[in-house]
Amino acid sequence: MYRFSNSVIGYLNLLTLLSSIPIIAGALWLAKSSATCESALETPLLAVGFIILLVSLAGFIGACFNVAWALWLYLFAMFLLIVALLCITCFGFAVTGGGGGVQVSGRMYSEYHLGDYSPWLRSRITEERYWRAAVSCVVGSNACAEIVRWTPLDYMQRDLTPIQVRCTAGPLYFTI
């Protein structure tokens, strides 16, 4: 039974080790991009890729070569990762908990109000350096370009994303 469980842990860690390579490659590919949206993802993706790589390597070495300290390191790192994911999830729910779309009567879309979200998130969004990055992402994504070709009937019948709703309101909504 001991050999079977080590084999399973070894194969699972080999699989995660191999899956970290495309994550790191994707982050390096994003580093070549000049777009603001993609460059914002570069550092987190690199960090996640290398953490997965190192934790998987510790688990693989510990399981396949019977290195006890590597298995203990793997166990401790996995515990820290689980706690970190729980904290990030709780933080996300706390920050966005009150927010959500309000259905607009006669329309297919919901309307979102900044006042429905936490004070921390509101203060972050109203800071100019964060807002400028968000606006450049929206403008660079061509999210508003598709709407230009719509007829008035399309606005009434289509399900608009929150960004597309702001595009229909005009450029005033994308300034501070």
C-alpha positions as a printed Julia matrix, in Angstrom:
176×3 Matrix{Float64}:
   0.0    0.0     0.0
   2.89   2.37    0.78
   4.36   1.92   -2.69
   0.96   2.4    -4.35
   0.26   5.71   -2.56
   3.74   7.01   -3.37
   3.23   6.07   -7.02
  -0.09   7.91   -7.15
   1.44  11.01   -5.5
   4.41  10.79   -7.86
   2.24  10.59  -10.98
  -0.05  13.39   -9.83
   2.93  15.61   -9.11
   4.48  14.76  -12.45
   1.22  15.82  -14.09
   1.13  19.13  -12.19
   4.83  19.66  -12.85
   4.22  19.28  -16.57
   1.15  21.54  -16.39
   3.21  24.32  -14.81
   5.35  24.55  -17.96
   2.51  25.94  -20.17
   1.58  28.37  -17.39
   5.12  29.74  -17.25
   5.33  29.78  -21.06
   2.03  31.68  -21.23
   3.31  34.25  -18.75
   6.49  34.7   -20.76
   4.42  35.05  -23.94
   2.32  37.75  -22.21
   5.54  39.55  -21.28
   6.19  40.09  -24.99
   2.79  41.77  -25.42
   2.6   45.52  -25.11
  -1.08  45.61  -24.15
  -1.84  46.79  -20.63
  -4.33  44.03  -19.87
  -1.99  41.19  -20.69
   1.01  42.71  -18.94
  -1.03  42.94  -15.73
  -1.36  39.15  -15.77
   2.32  38.45  -16.39
   3.64  38.6   -12.81
   0.79  36.63  -11.17
   0.99  33.92  -13.83
   4.75  33.63  -13.44
   4.39  33.38   -9.66
   1.66  30.74   -9.88
   3.62  28.76  -12.47
   6.83  28.7   -10.45
   5.02  27.88   -7.19
   3.26  24.95   -8.87
   6.56  23.86  -10.39
   8.46  23.92   -7.09
   5.72  22.29   -5.01
   5.22  19.58   -7.63
   8.95  18.98   -7.82
   9.15  18.54   -4.04
   6.21  16.11   -4.1
   7.61  14.19   -7.06
  11.09  13.85   -5.54
   9.66  12.91   -2.15
   7.28  10.31   -3.51
   9.46   8.71   -6.17
  12.79   8.72   -4.35
  11.47   8.24   -0.78
  12.89  11.54    0.48
  11.0   12.21    3.72
  11.96  15.87    4.1
  10.74  16.61    0.56
   7.37  15.03    1.37
   7.13  17.12    4.55
   8.02  20.24    2.56
   5.4   19.26   -0.02
   2.78  18.73    2.68
   3.56  22.07    4.33
   3.52  23.93    0.99
   0.19  22.35    0.04
  -1.25  23.4     3.41
  -0.07  26.98    2.84
  -1.51  26.99   -0.68
  -4.9   25.76    0.55
  -4.98  28.41    3.29
  -3.95  31.11    0.8
  -6.7   30.08   -1.64
  -9.29  30.13    1.14
  -8.13  33.6     2.23
  -8.24  34.94   -1.34
 -11.72  33.48   -1.83
 -13.02  34.98    1.42
 -11.44  38.33    0.53
 -13.1   38.27   -2.89
 -16.51  37.56   -1.37
 -16.02  40.28    1.26
 -15.01  42.9    -1.3
 -17.72  42.14   -3.85
 -20.38  40.73   -1.51
 -22.97  43.49   -1.75
 -22.49  44.14   -5.43
 -24.41  42.63   -8.21
 -26.43  43.66  -11.14
 -29.83  45.25  -10.81
 -32.2   44.15  -13.55
 -33.35  47.05  -15.69
 -37.02  46.75  -16.61
 -37.61  46.14  -20.27
 -33.93  45.39  -20.97
 -31.91  42.19  -21.29
 -29.03  43.47  -19.2
 -28.33  44.31  -15.57
 -27.0   47.62  -14.31
 -24.14  47.74  -11.81
 -23.54  50.51   -9.28
 -20.21  51.18   -7.58
 -22.0   52.09   -4.35
 -23.08  48.46   -3.92
 -19.5   47.28   -3.39
 -17.2   47.53   -0.37
 -15.53  50.86    0.54
 -12.1   49.31   -0.07
 -12.99  48.39   -3.66
 -14.62  51.77   -4.28
 -11.5   53.6    -3.11
  -9.26  51.4    -5.28
 -11.35  51.99   -8.39
 -11.52  55.74   -7.9
  -7.72  56.04   -7.62
  -6.48  57.4   -10.92
  -3.62  54.94  -11.47
  -5.93  51.91  -11.21
  -8.69  53.52  -13.23
  -6.39  54.51  -16.09
  -5.2   50.89  -16.41
  -8.8   49.64  -16.43
  -9.86  52.18  -19.05
  -6.93  51.33  -21.3
  -7.91  47.66  -21.04
 -11.48  48.39  -22.06
 -10.45  50.67  -24.91
  -7.77  48.26  -26.09
 -10.09  45.24  -26.0
 -12.38  46.65  -28.71
 -15.39  45.75  -26.53
 -17.19  48.85  -27.76
 -16.35  48.35  -31.46
 -18.93  45.59  -31.92
 -21.76  47.76  -30.6
 -21.26  50.43  -33.26
 -22.86  48.17  -35.88
 -25.98  47.42  -33.81
 -29.45  48.67  -34.64
 -31.67  50.18  -31.94
 -33.56  46.89  -31.82
 -30.33  45.05  -31.02
 -29.93  47.12  -27.85
 -33.32  46.0   -26.65
 -32.95  42.3   -27.48
 -29.31  41.44  -26.82
 -27.77  40.52  -23.5
 -25.17  43.23  -22.89
 -22.12  42.79  -20.69
 -21.52  45.48  -18.05
 -18.73  46.92  -20.19
 -20.99  47.09  -23.25
 -23.63  48.91  -21.19
 -21.06  51.58  -20.35
 -19.99  51.75  -24.0
 -23.54  52.68  -24.99
 -23.54  55.5   -22.43
 -20.61  57.17  -24.17
 -17.03  58.04  -23.3
 -18.04  60.06  -20.22
 -18.37  56.84  -18.21
 -14.76  55.91  -18.9
 -13.28  58.99  -17.26
 -12.74  59.78  -13.61
